[in-house]
Amino acid sequence: MSEPRTDKVYTVRWLSRKEAARYVGRGVTKFMAEVKAGIWPGPDDRGLWDRVALDLESDKRSNVSVINPWRRNRDESRVQRHS
């Protein structure tokens, strides 16, 4: 009997400058110019970019609305209790 496969895939959270630029579809020079202009969030004190922060900024730029179903259900139940 063979051993079960234990390979795991991890999504990297913290990106280098080059990785962050590639992640948002820019070259490093253009990405850094856009960071300086405030279009993209800057790095942390280690010089790394948070992938989630880049995702959130991308969502804002593309008008994507993220709905939190837990929040919505809680608000609806609050309305129902007070009705």
Phi and psi in degrees as a GROMACS rama.xvg file:
@    title "Ramachandran Plot"
@    xaxis  label "Phi"
@    yaxis  label "Psi"
@TYPE xy
-85.4406  156.983  SER-2
-68.857  143.885  GLU-3
-65.0173  146.921  PRO-4
-69.2949  130.66  ARG-5
-115.858  8.07425  THR-6
-62.5713  134.339  ASP-7
-123.101  146.205  LYS-8
-105.186  126.218  VAL-9
-114.845  137.528  TYR-10
-90.6308  124.783  THR-11
-71.2341  129.951  VAL-12
-88.4163  -41.0147  ARG-13
-104.53  126.754  TRP-14
-115.395  144.001  LEU-15
-70.9778  171.927  SER-16
-57.9331  -46.3561  ARG-17
-64.3994  -42.7263  LYS-18
-65.2834  -41.765  GLU-19
-64.3828  -42.7414  ALA-20
-61.2528  -45.494  ALA-21
-64.471  -38.8535  ARG-22
-59.9483  -38.3547  TYR-23
-95.0454  6.29212  VAL-24
79.6066  31.3453  GLY-25
-125.166  158.622  ARG-26
-76.4428  163.852  GLY-27
-61.2368  -44.378  VAL-28
-62.4759  -47.3216  THR-29
-64.6133  -42.5446  LYS-30
-60.1306  -46.3552  PHE-31
-65.09  -35.404  MET-32
-64.5378  -39.8845  ALA-33
-71.2103  -33.3732  GLU-34
-63.8106  -46.4821  VAL-35
-61.823  -34.6209  LYS-36
-79.1627  -6.24329  ALA-37
87.2664  9.71322  GLY-38
-73.3354  -40.8987  ILE-39
-115.265  150.016  TRP-40
-66.6033  152.948  PRO-41
-84.5154  178.741  GLY-42
-78.647  167.035  PRO-43
-82.1232  -171.56  ASP-44
-70.364  -8.68893  ASP-45
-94.6979  -3.94157  ARG-46
82.3018  24.5785  GLY-47
-115.286  146.181  LEU-48
-98.9482  140.281  TRP-49
-84.0415  117.883  ASP-50
-58.8984  -37.4182  ARG-51
-65.8451  -40.3431  VAL-52
-63.5032  -38.4247  ALA-53
-65.6426  -39.5235  LEU-54
-62.4032  -45.4464  ASP-55
-61.6064  -42.3631  LEU-56
-66.3456  -39.0137  GLU-57
-61.5456  -42.2312  SER-58
-61.6759  -41.3831  ASP-59
-62.4445  -43.4048  LYS-60
-67.1311  -28.8024  ARG-61
-102.403  10.1104  SER-62
59.2125  33.3999  ASN-63
-82.1197  130.954  VAL-64
-105.022  122.942  SER-65
-98.6548  121.956  VAL-66
-101.176  128.89  ILE-67
-91.8621  106.028  ASN-68
-64.1541  -28.4488  PRO-69
-67.5653  -42.7887  TRP-70
-65.5831  -45.1167  ARG-71
-61.7448  -45.4238  ARG-72
-63.0181  -40.1712  ASN-73
-65.2946  -42.3551  ARG-74
-65.4975  -40.9875  ASP-75
-64.1368  -40.345  GLU-76
-68.8243  -32.4899  SER-77
-66.0366  -41.2698  ARG-78
-64.3963  -43.6419  VAL-79
-63.5197  -37.8999  GLN-80
-68.7388  -32.4327  ARG-81
-90.6802  -2.23766  HIS-82
